[in-house]
Amino acid sequence: MRRCRAVTRPFAGDRVRLARLRLSLCGVAVFAGEHGLDVIRPLIEQAHVALKPGGWLAVEIGYSMRDAVLALFDPTMWDEPMVVPDLQGIPRVIAARKR
């Protein structure tokens, strides 16, 4: 059985801050609003449509985004999301399986 996977880690901050870093990345790919959820919110919604039941979505998150992202997973649509820490113990990936 084939399953889709999607991963993202958008930039959470303002354009001026990023411009100071002198990065030349596509704005659509890196800007995710002030709290970093402008990409993740629709990604979760679209993944639920695209995935078959039992399919997984894994989303890389910023160090302070754990609770906000967990709140986006509707428990009637997703099994309980798992939080996977990085090597420093910081929540880094949230993965959930479609019901």
Secondary structure, DSSP 8 states (H G I E B T S, - for coil): ----------B-S-HHHHHHTT----HHHHB--TTS-TTHHHHHHHHHHHS-TT-EEEEE--TT-HHHHHTTS-TTTB---EEEE-TTS-EEEEEEEB-
